[in-house]
Amino acid sequence: MTNPTNPNVGFNPSNPKETHSSTPSNIDNKTPILPPPTSFVTAPRFSSPTLHLQKQDHSPNVLSPENGGFSKTGSSVVPQLSTPPGPPVFTSPVRPAAVPFRTSPASPQPVALSSSSSLPALSAPQFSNGSVELQQHRVSDGVIEDHVSDGESSFVLFSAHKVLKHKKQANVPSLGFGALLSPGRDVSTGPQVIQRDPHRCQSCGAYANIYCNILLGSGQWQCVICRKLNGSGGEYIAHSKEVLHRFPELSSAMVDYVQTGNKGPSFIPVSDSRMSAPVVLVIDECLDEPHLQHLQSSLHAFVDSLPQTARLGIVLYGRTVSVYDFSEESVASADVLPGDKSPSQESLKALIYGTGIYLSPMHASLPVAHAVFSSLRAYKLNIPEASRDRCLGTAVEVALAIIQGPSADLSRGIVKRSGGNSRIIVCAGGPNTYGPGSVPHSFSHPNYPYMEKTALKWMENLGHKAHRHNTVIDILCAGTCPVRIPILQPLAKSSGGVLVLHDDFGEAFGVNLQRASARSAGSHGLLELRTSDDILITQVVGPGEESHVDTHESFKNDTALYIQMLSVEETQSFSISMESKGDIKSDSVFFQFAIQYSNVYQADVSRVITVRMPTVDSISGYIESVQDEVAAVLIAKRTLLRAKNHVDAIDMRATIDERIKDIALKFGSQLPKSKLHRFPKEISLLPELLFHLRRGPLLGSIIGHEDERSVLRNLFLNASFDLSLRMLAPRCLMHREGGTFEELPAYDLAMQSDAAVVLDHGTDVFIWLGAELAADEGRSAAALAACRTLAEELTEFRFPAPRILAFKEGSSQARYFVSRLIPAHKDPPYEQEARFPQLRSLTSEQRTKLKSSFVHFDDPSFFEWMKSLKIVPPEPS
């Protein structure tokens, strides 16, 4: 049986034999680079990356994300968290490296989303009337820029900006080709919002877009996907192509079609409506006193942070389920249900149709919520944490029934509610060991395997039920007691939620509690993927499941891949792998992504993104267009998909080795009078990123428990590009006098005794103080404050919120920091200076002191690893 903690195997939209039989590979048979597995994976979502305007020489003006930067998108508004206190505004600039080192993360250059005069127009078919011409609709770059919304290009990031024409060259599996799609990002209102039905191709279902050929005389348009001609009801009739600029879909590569119907206005300038969907806290009451005190502090802060209009419910679980009644203002009062079995419809009706108030807006119930949290008591019986009875499954069922409320038909599950997804947030301190969905306290129970299998299926079904009712279940675990991740993961995953582990119920837990409830979410999401006939989608990884939609009555030749999205949030991304079906003869290929969903204001939105990609004959032209950071994230997601356990992770490390060798062989250059190949300099950052993957927490052995790696893996598989990149390779920032920071390679050469260093590794941020600096109380206090401010600023909107750990050089906790840095101290001096040029600014005495501070061990440096593969590493960019 497949390990249940891992993503479900869902679909592979291509025939594996057809897709991979002709793919060339010189990879060693012992550790082959495997083709993408037949699967579709679900995982949690995270906060959107920040953006800035940037131009690139080889394409029209587009936008690209500034990963990990300090500017914030104006379109993605997140409520300010009230506690723990927000970080002060960090104004000190990050100094760029003083040498030609490509800082990480470097901004990936998104593929141009506008038409470009450098691409030849598609040849126009001849028509018998002869009175009109089929014209390629084109707009100047300047006009396009006016229509591009902030962050538009960040909706889709391709691993390359060009496609190789020859199938054999294009389908090299070691590098691959694909895209990262973030369908749920907010966009500012503007010309790209259209309040009418879209024009769609009657043959394949594709949408009219900026790249369509337009028959100006008749208003007909030619589909870029299937090349068929379609009518526009006369809308596109124009005396010149400039007149067509007034249609957003013909002047912008990304548009939102918004249909409000009877649901009310589509854009509301206040946040009240998006917070009207209820949040129900499901709280473990089997906690010891220290954990309970931290939890109470986090809960009090949480309700204080909620908007006045937010509706809250509180459910406690242990051996029974307690549902708190907000109608009692002076005392904490609860209705109690047994936890050993699922609640009957009769008991739920008696609860819901009774006199109690179980969901109440904060303006009316804040004092009651505080009274409930203050009334919580520590677990009194002398029973080990892991053996205490917890009926988590029953508690979630009751919470779901409360959200449905009296308007729901309990037998058919018809839900009438406010806009946006409702949320159940489980605060768990131990495993589910009582009632439905539970497993025995002891692994040695004779019937444990069967009970585990039954529990997994029950939890998955409960998650699907919650999804049908537009309710997301987030599970926030904390403490030292194992919570049986394999049992809880399916519940969160199948509902579209996230499972997060914490050391305790303190600061990071409290922040995640607030950010989980504040995440905006749409519902009823459906993703459509269409490509030119030359392109085959081989794999999709993301927060959804394949959906079999029958559209053939409307579109006879619809070959789109449909994906049902578990929820629609800004923080999601889908990883899409593609291959060429055969040699491509055209000068460009097209990709269209359409996302249909109901937003938090209950407006129906169809978001359409269309991309045109030029094709090239030469490998050099293609490799120059490769975006190494996007490519690395796509490779990492395909690799992590197969790393279902520790043994698989070891195998995947060997696969990465073979992948690097194959890329060097296929795309690199052979050294004169040698059999060695040099890795291509155009993608010089790729091997270092994959080296971080190989030795880091996702595939390496620096995490102690397999459950932790399983949670990280599930988070990574659906993380946004920004968080994925940070989880893949850490970002290293050294504090300088005056409060500035210099970005450096994540090498152990940054561990200089007179410096403070911040290391952002996605789900963890480490602050390291050198011994010499730590000895000076005044300087170390100032440096630590600046580093903590920077860490909070970098992760202000990140979900899950990372833990922030600070420690001094030589302390036991410093091993967390050291293990994530590349051990470059063993490299020759010339190699160190080439890859870590900041060393040149040190005196000979400082370099000697730095060299003597390292403890030597067997872990290879990046340079040694590449040499062991018999590959010459690329020159630093």
N, C-alpha and C positions, 0 to 999 in steps of 0.2 A: 504494500500500500504506500502511496506517496506520502511523504512527511507532511502532516496537515499544517505545520507552521508555515509552509512555503506557499507561494502564490498558486492559485488553482490553474491547472492546465486547461485552457479553454479552446483556443483555435489557432490555426495557421492558415491564412487565407490562400495559400498556394499549395500546389502539389509538391511535396519535398523532392520527389524524383525529378520532376520537370524543372524545378528551380535550381537544383544544385548539381545535376549530373554532369553538366558541361563546365562547371566552374573549375578553373585551373588552380592548382595548389602544389607547391613544392615542400609542403610541411611534412615533418617527420611523422611516420605512421604511429609511433608510440604515443605521441601527444598531439593528435590532430586538432586543427581549429574546426570546431563543429559548426554546421550551418545553424541558423536560428532555430530554436526549438518551436514546436507547434504549441504555442501558448499565448494566452492573454492574461495579464497579471493585474491585480488590484493592489493598491497601497495608499497610504495617507497623502495629504496635501499640505502645502507649505506656503509661506508668504511670497508675494510677488517681488521680483528683483527691481532695483532702481535703474533709472535710465538717463541717458543724456544724448544730445544731438551730436552726430559725428558724420563727417563726409569720408568717402573713400574714392580713390582715384579711378577705379575701374568700373564704377557703376554710378547711377544717379544718387542724389542725396537721399540717404535713408537714415533710420535711427537704429542705434544698437545699445544693448544694455551695458551699463557700467557696473559690472558685477562686484558687489561688495562695496560700492562707493558710498558717498555720503549724501548725494542728492536724492530727493524723494519724488516719486511720481505724484503729480497733482491729481491724477485720476483715481488713485487707489487710496481711499481715505479710511484710516483705521482709528477707532476711538482711542483717545489717550488713556492708558491704564493708570488707575489711581494708586495702586499699590502692588508690589513695592514701589517706592517713589521713582518716578521717571528720571532718566539720566539728564544731567544738564546738557544744554546744547553744546556740541563739541565743534569749536571753530578753528582749532589748529589744523593746518593743512598736512596732508600726508606728502612728504617729500618723495619725489620719484628717485629711483636708484640713480646714483651719480654716474653710472657707467652703462654701456649698452646692454643692459639686462632686461629682458622682457618680463615686466612685472606680472605676477599671477594673482588674480585672474586678469588676463588681457581681454579686451572687449572683442567678442566674436563679431565678425562683420556679417550681418544678416543679408540674405539674398535680396537683391533689389526688388521692390514690389511695384515699381513703376515701369512704364514702357520706356524703351531707350532707342534712340535713333541708330545706335551701333548694331542693333539686331535687324536683319533684313525683314521686310514685310513678307507675310505669307502670300504666296501667289494666289491671285483671285480667280475663281472659276468663271467660265464664260456662261452668259445667260442669253437666251434666245431673243429677248426683247431688244437688247442692244442699247437701250435708252439710258441706263444708269450703270455706274461702276460699283463694284464691291470694293469698298475702301477700308484700308486698315485704320482704325481709329487710333490716333496718336495725340499725346499731349506733351508739351514741353516740360522739362524737369522742374522749372520754376512753378508752373501751374500745379504739377503733382504735389510739390512740397506743401502748397497751400492746403491741400486736402488730406495730408497725412496727419493723423492724430498722434498725440504723444504716445510713444511706446508701441505704435502699430507694428513695426517690423519685429518686435520681440515676441509676437504671437507665434511665429514659426522661425526656427533656426535650422538651417541645413548644414550638413557636415561638409559640403562643398558648394561653391557657387557655379559650378559647371558640371556637365554630365559627359562622360566619355561615350563616343559614338559606337565603339567596338565592344561587343558584349563580353568577349574574353578578357579584355582589359578592365572593363567596368565592374565585372562581378568577381573581383578578387576578395575573398571572404575575410582576409586578415585586416583589411582597412574598412571595407564596406561603405555603403552610402545610405543616408537616411535623414530624418528630420526630427526635431523636438517641437511638439505643438503644445501651446498653452492656451486652451480654448476659452477659459473662464475669466480672462483678465478684464478689468474695467477699462472702458474707454470714455473719454470726455464727450459730452454731447456736441454735435456739430454737423457739418454737411454730410457726414458719412451715415447718419441715422435716417432711415427711410421708413415712412409710415404708410406703406402699401405692400401688396403682394409682389414678390420678385418675379421677373421673367425667367422661365426655366426652359431648358431644351426638352422638346416633346419626345425626343428619342432616348436620351441617356439621363435626363434629370439634372444636368449641370446648370449652373446659374449664369446669366449674362454678366459680363465683367469687362474690365478695362482693356483686355487684350482681344476682344471680339472684333471680327470684321463686320462693318455695318453697311447695309445697302441704304444710302441716304434717301433715295427716291421713294422706296417702299417701307422703310423702317425695319426691314428684316435683318437679323443678325446671325452670324455663323458661330456655332458652338466650338470652343477651342479643344474640347475633349474628343467629340466624335465627328466633327467637321460638318454636321448637318445644319441646314438653314431653318430658322424659326421666325415666326411673326412676333411683333411687339404690340399688336393692337393699334398700330399707327403712332405709338408714342415716340419711336426713334426716327420718325420722318423729319428731316432737317435739310436746309439749303446748304449748310456747310458743317464740317466736323466740329468746328468751334462751338456750335450751338449745343452739341451733345454734352458739353462740359457741365450743363446744369443737372445732369443725371449723376448722382453720386457713384453708382455702380460702374459708370463709364469713365470716371475720373479718379477713382481711388481703388486700390487693390484690396481694401478691406472695408466692408460695410455691414451695418446692422439693420435688418428689416424688423421693425417693431410693430406688433399688432396688440393694441390694448383691449379691444372688444368691450365687454361690460365690466372689466376688472378695475377700471379706474385709470388715473393718469399713469403714464409710463415713467415719468421722472419726477421725483418728489425731492425738494431741496433740503429736507431734514431727514434725520436717521430714524425717526420714530417708527416708520412703517417696517423698516428692515429688522427692527428689534422686537416686533410684535409676536413673532413665532416663539413659543414657550421654550424654556430651558428647565429640565428636571434633573436635579442632583440625586444620584443614587450612591449612598454613602455606607461604607463598611463600618459597622459598629463594634467590631471585634479587635480593636486596637489597644495596645498598651499605652500607659500614660504619656510617655515622651512623644510618641507619634501623634497621639490625640491632641496634645497641646499645639503642635505645629499645624495639624489639620484645622483646628478651630481658628487659629490666627489666619490661615489662608482663606477659610470660608467666610469669616467676618469681612476680610478685605474684598473678597469676591463680590458679595452682595452690595457692598458700598460702591463698587465700581460700575454696577449695572445701571442702565438708563431707567428713569422713573416709569417708563411705559413697559419695560421688560416684564414678562410674566414668568414667575418662578414656581417650581414645585420641589418638594423635599421628600425623599424616600430613604429610609434606613433599612439595612438588612443584616441579619445575623442568622439565627435559627428561625426567626419570623421576619415578616415585612411590615414596617411601620410607615404609614402614609400620613404626613403631618397636615393638620387642618388649620388654615389661616383665618377661620372665622372666630377662633378664640384669641382675643387680643392680649389677655393678661397672663396666659399660661401656655406652655408648649403641649399641645394635645395632638394625639395621633390615633388613627384607626389601624388595627393590627390584623394581618392576614397570616395564615400558616405558610411556611416556606417549603414544606416537604413535597408539594405538588403544584402544578400550574393552577392559578385561580380559576374557579368555575365562572361561567357567564352570570350565574345568579349572584355570586358574591361580588363580581365587578359591577353589575347593575345596581346592587344595593349600595355599593360604595359611591358610584358616580351619580346616581339619582337621589342620593341622600341629601342631608342638610349641610354637609361639610364643603369647604372651599379648598381645593387642592392645587389650583393654579391661580395665582393672584398677582396683579401688577405691583411693582416695587413701591410705588408711591403710597399704596395702601397696606403693604405687608412687611416693610423693612424692619420695624421693631419686632414683629413676630419671628422673622427669619433669624435675627440676632438672638432672640430668646431660645429658639430651637437649638442653635449651635452652642449656646452657653450651657444648655441642659445636657449635652452629651457627656457620657461617663465612660471611663476606661473599662476594659474587659476585666472581670473579677475572678473568674474561675482559673484554677491552676492547670491549664491545658496549653501545650505548645502552640505557637502561632499557626503552624501549618495544619494542625489537627482540629482547629476550631470550626464549628459548623457555620458555613456561609452560603446562603441561598441566593446567590447573585442572579441566577437565571430567572427565578420567580420575581425578584425585585424589578428586573428590567421589563418583564411582561406587565407588571402592574403599572410601571411608569408609562409604558406605551399606551395602556388603556386610559390613563389619566389624560394624556395628550389628545387622544381621540375624543374623549369627553362625551357628553350626552348626545351630541349631534351625530355620533358615529353609529352605524349599524354594526353591532359587534360581530354578527355572524358573517357579514360580507366585507367588513373592513372599509366602508366608505367614509372618507375623512373630509370634513369641511373645516378649513382653518385659514389663518392669515397667510400672507405671503412669506416665502422663504422656507427653508427646512427647519423643522423643530429639532431640538438637540436633547439627547440624554447623555449626561456626563457621569461616568462611573468613577468613584474615588475608591480604589481597591488597595487593601493592604495584605491580601492573602488569596489563596486559591478558592475556587468555587467547589465546595465539598458537600453540599447538601441540596436536595431537591433536583429538579430537572436540569440537565446540562452539567451535572456535577461528576466528579471522579472521586474515588476513595482517597482517604487521607494518605494511605501508604501505597507506594509503588509495588510492594510485595503482595498486594491483594490478589488472590488467585484469579479473579475475573477482571483484573485491571485493563488488559488490552481491549476486551469487548466493551467495557464501560467507557473507555476513552473514545473508541470509535463512535459509540452512540452519542456521547456528549458532544463530539465534534460536529456531527450531523445536526444535532438539536440546536447548537449555537449558530451554525450557519443558517439554518432555517429561520431562526428568530431574527437574525440580521437581515435576511431577505424580507421578512415580514415588516420590519421597521422601514426598510427602503421603500416598500410599496406604500407605506403611510407617510412617505417623505420625512422620515425621522432619521437623523444621523446619530450613531452611538460612538462616542469617544470614551476610551478607557484609559484613565491616568492611574498608573500603579506606582506605589512608593513603599519604602521600607526595605528591610533585610529578608523578609519571608518570601520564598519563591512563589510566584503567582500562577505557575503552569501556563506559560505563554502559549503553547500549542492549543490549549482549550479556549483561551480568550480571543486569540487573534482572529478566528473566523467570524466572531460576533461583530467586531469592529469593522473588519474588512468588507463583509458582505452588505453592511449598511451604508458604506461610504465613509466610515469614520477612521480614527487613528488610535493606535495603542502606543503609549509612551511610558518608559520606565524612568523613575526618579530615585535618587539616593534616599530621600526623605520627603515629608510633606511640607517642606519649608519654602524658600524663596522661588526656586525654579518651578516647583509644583504650583505655587500660587500664581505665577505669571502665566503658566500654560493653562490654568483653569480659566483665567480671564480671556486669554487669546482664543481658546477653544470656543467660548461662547460668543465672541465678537466676530468670528469668521462669517462673512456673508456667503450665502449659498443659494444657488438656483436649484431648480428641480426639473424632472422630466427631460433630462438631457439626452439628445441623440446626435451622434457624430457621424458625418458622412465623409468618406475619403474617396476622391476621384483623381485619377492620373491619366496622362496620355496613354494610348494603347501600347507604346513601347516600354512602359514601366510596370513592374509587378510589385505589389506590396507583399512582403514575405512574413512580416511579423509586426505586431503591435503590442506594446507593454504600457499599461496605464490603468487608471481607476475606472474600469468599465468591463463590460462583457459583450461578446458578439451578439448582435441582434439580427434576427432573420426577418427583415421587413419586405413584404411583398408589394412592390411598387409597379409591377408590370402592367397593371391596368392603366396607369397614368403615363409611365415611361417604359416603352416596350423593350428597350435595350439598355436598361439600367444595370451597370456592373459595379456600382459603388459598394464599398465595404461599409457596413453600418455597425455602429458600436453604441450600446446603451450605456450612458454615463451614470455612475452611482450617485454622484452629486456634481454640481457645477460650481467650482470655486476658483478664485484667482490663483491659488497656489498649486494647482495641478499641472501635470504635463504628461503627454503621451509620447512615447518613443516609437518611431515608425521606421522600420527597416525596409529597404527597397532594392530591387535588382532590375537589370535590363532583360527584356524577353528575347531580344535579338539585336542585331546591329541597327542603329538608329540612323535614318537617312535625312531627317529634317534638321533644321538649324536650331530648333528649340523644342523643349518639352514643357508640359503644363501640369500643375498640381492645384487641386481645389479642395479646400477643407470647409465644410459647412457644419455649423453647430446650432441645433435647434434646442431651445430650453425656455422655461418660465423663470423670469428673474425674481428678485426679492420683492419687487413691486407688483408681481403677478402679471406682468406684460409678457406676451409671447415674443421671443426674440429668435431670429434666424441670422446668425453671424456667418458671413461668407468671406473667405480669404483665398485669393487666387495668386499663384506665383508662376512666373515664366522663367525657365532656366535655359541658358544657352548650352549648346553641345559643342564639343571639341574633338579633334582627331588626335592631338598630341598628348602624351602622358605628362610632359612637362607643364603644358598649359593647364591640365587638370590638377596636378599636384600643387601648383601655385594657388589654386582656388580653395584648397582644403582648409577648413577651419579646425585647427587641431584640437581646440578645447571642446567644441561640439562633438567632433569625432570621438574624442576620448570618453565623453560622457555616454555616447551611444554604445561604444564598445564595452564600457563598464557595466551598463545595464544588461546588455546581452550576456555578459559573463556572469554577473551576479544572479541572473535568472537560473543558471545551472548550479550555482553553489548552494545547494539546499541544506548541506550540513558540513561539518568540519572536514570530512574526507573529500567531499566535492570541492571545497575551497582549496585544498592542497592541489587537486588535479587542475583547477582553474589557474593556479599560479604557473604551472607548467605550460598551460595553453597560452598565457600571456607571453612567455618566453618565445614560443614558436611563432606567435603572431608578429612580434618585433622582428624576428629573423626573416619572416616571409615578406614583410613590408620593405625591409632593406633590400632583399633579393629582387623584388618586383619593381620597386620605385627608386631605389638608391643607385649609387654609382660604384663600380668596382675600382679598387685602388690599382694604380699602375704596378705591373709585375707582382701582383698578389691576388690571392683568391678571396681576400676580405672585401666586404662591401661596406660603404659608409651610409649611414642612415640619412635619408633625404633632408637637406637643411631647411626646405620649405615647411616642414612640419616638425621642427626641432623640439617643440614642447611636448609632443605626443608621447615619446618614450618615457620622459620623466614623470608625466601624469600617470601613466600605466605602472611605473615603478612604485609610485605612492600607493596606487590601488593594490598592488601585489603585496606590499608589506604593511599596509595600514589596517584599520579595524574591520574593514569590509571583507578582506580576504586573508589578512595576516593573522598572527597569533597574539596580538597585544591585548585582546579582550579575553577576560578570564572565563566567562560563562557563555555557553552556546545560545542561551535565551537572549542575551544582550546582542549578539551578532545577528540573530534572527530578526529582532526588532529593528536594528539598524538597516538590515537588508530590505525589509518591507518598506521602511521609510524611504530608502534610496530609490527603489524601483519606480516610485511615483513622484519623487521630489521634483520641484521646478529646476530649471537649468542652473540657476545661481546656487541653490542649496546642494544640488547634485555635485557641482564642481567643487564646492567647499568640502563636502564629505569625501570626495575623491582625493583632493590634494589640499593641504592646509595653506593658509595665507599667513606669511610671517612679516611682522611690522616691528621695527626697533625704535624705541623711544630715544629722542635726541634732546639735548639741552634746548630750552626755549619752548618745550611742549610740542614740537613737531615729531612726526614719525617717518621713517624711511622704510620702504618696502624692499625686502630682501628675499632671495631664494630660501626655501624651507630646509636649510642645511644646519647641521649642528655647529658649524662655524659661527653661527649667530650667538652662541652661548658665551658671550664675552663678559667677564666679571664686573665690568664697570657699566653695564648696560641693563636695561629692562626690555623684555621682548613680549609681544602679544602674538599668540598663535591661534588663528581661527580655523577650526576643523569642523565646521558645520554644526554638529550637535554638541560640541564641547569647545570652549574658549579657554585657553591657558595663559596666565600671566606669570612670567618667569623673571625673578630678580637676581642678578648676579651677586656673588658674595661681597665683592668690593663695594658695590652700590648699597647693598643691604646694610653694611656696617655704618653707613652714614645715614642716621635717622631722618634728617631733614630732607636730603635728596631722595632717599628711597620712598618717603611718604608722598612727596610731590610726584615722583615717577609712577608710583602705584595708583594714585588718584587719576592721573592722566590716562594710564593704561585701562583702568576700569571704566572711565568715561568713554574711551574709544570702544571698548568691548561692548558696552551697552548701546552705543550709537550704531555700531555695525550690525547688531542683532535686534534692533528696536522692534521690527515688525516680523521677525522670523518665528515660524511655528514648525515644530516644537521649539520653544525657547531653550537655548543651550544652557548647560550649567557653566558657570564661570568660576574657575579655580585659580587661586594665586598662591605661589610658593617660592621659596628661596632656593638658590643653587645648593645642591648637596642634600636637600631634604628628601624624605622617602617618596613624597608625592611628585617630586620632580621627574620621576621615571615616566609619568604620563606624557610629559612634555618631550623628554629625550627620545622616547620610542617612536615618535611621529616625525622626527627630523631625519633627513638623509645623512648617514654617517660619513661625511666627506673629509673628516680629519685624517683619514688614512691615505688620501690621495696625494700624489706628488704636488709640490708647491705650485708648479706651473698650471696644473689642472685645477687646483683650488682657486687660483687667481682668475682663471678663465671663467669659471662657473660662479665664483663668489667674489666679484671684483672689489667689494668693500674692504677686503683684507689689505689692499694696497694703501689704505689710509691709516693702517696700524703701524706703530713703530716696531722695530725689531724686538724690543723688550716685550711689548704687548703680544706679539706673535709667539714668542717663546713661552710666555705665560699661558697663552691660549692653548698651545700644543701640549703643554704639560698637564693641563686640567682634564684631558680626556682619558677615560678608561677604555682600553682596547678590548674589543670582542669580535666575534666572527661574522657579524652581520655585514654584508658587502655594501660598498658605496654604489652610487649610480654608475660611476665610471668603471668600477670593478665588475658590476653586473653586465654591462654592455660588452666588456672584454671577454667575460665568460661565455657570452653568446657568439663570440667571434665576429662581432659587429663593431665598427668604428663609430663612436657616438658623434652626433652632429655638433658642429660648432655652436656655442651659445648664441642665441639671437639677440 
